Every structure is written in C-alpha cells, then in structure tokens.
Amino acid sequence: MYSHNMVGSNDIDRSKKFYDAVFTAMGGRAGMKDDKGRLIYMNNDGLFMVTPPIDGKPATPGNGCTIGFAMDTPEQAEAWHAAGVANGGTSIEDPPGIRQGSFGDLYLAYLRDPDGNKLCALKRM
C-alpha cells in the first residue's frame, strides 16, 4: 500500500544521528543524503525519508500522525527505543511493552524524534 514515508526536519545532521541509530537498531543501515540534502533510509522494501521542508518554512510534526515500524522481536523494539532515546529522541506514552489491542497482543514502543515526529515500534505477538 505504501511506497514511502517522509518527515520534515529543521536539522538534518541531528536527524541523521537519531535515524541512523534507530534504523541500525532494527537491522537496517545508516541513511544516505541525496543531492537535495534529504536523508534516505531503505529497509524491507520500503523508503523512509527526512527532508528540510521544500517551502522553506520550519518543519513541524503532523498532529495525529504516527509512523509505525515493524519489528521482528520485542527485543528489537526495545533496542530501537533505547537507541532513539540515546540519540535525541523522547520516550512517550507508556513504557515499551505488551498492550492489548483489537488485533490481539502487540508489543509497542513509542518515541518522538528530535523534531517531534511520532514514531512507533510494533511487534505483533
């Protein structure tokens, strides 16, 4: 259904430090910068991009938006969360753990990136 996700950033170097850490924690690779200064992460046939806004205005997080990343294990989700917090992210909501959902038990961990974008690590149990 999705081809890619993109979030805005006001500090690409700060974002690279954060996203390199969370992507390597989930088995991906560090990002690369393209000729427009955007960061590109490729993992599991998907693209995740970080960009300065093309309209020249400050980047702001989307109200009500969450970007979810599929994890292989709860331990991988914990490593992702720890890497994010250690590299400028903020832990939000409940601590990482199993939650009851309408789709069954889910292991969830939530972060805000350094620009305030809401991210989730999810492992279906």
HUTASUL-V292990 format. One line per field, one symbol per residue. ss: DSSP state (a for helix, b for strand, c for the rest). phi: phi as a letter, one per 20 degrees, with the letter a starting at -180 (. if undefined). psi: psi as a letter, one per 20 degrees, with the letter a starting at -180 (. if undefined). Layout:
ss=???
phi=???
psi=???
//
This chain:
ss=cccbbbbbcccaaaaaaaaaaaaaaccccccbbcccccbbbbbccbbbbbbcccccccccccccccbbbbcccaaaaaaaaaaaaacccbbcccccbbbbbccbbbbbbbbbcccccbbbbbbbc
phi=.deacccebebfffffgffgfffffdnedffceefeneecddblmcdcccbfgfeneffcfffnecdddfdebffffffgffffffcoecfcmffgrecfcfdofcecbdcdfgenfecceccfe
psi=hqhrqpqqqinhgghggghgghhhhjjarqrqpaijjqpppppljrppqpqqpiiirqpqqpoippppppqhrhhhgggggghggikirpprbqqpapqprijapppqpqqprijjppqpppop.
//
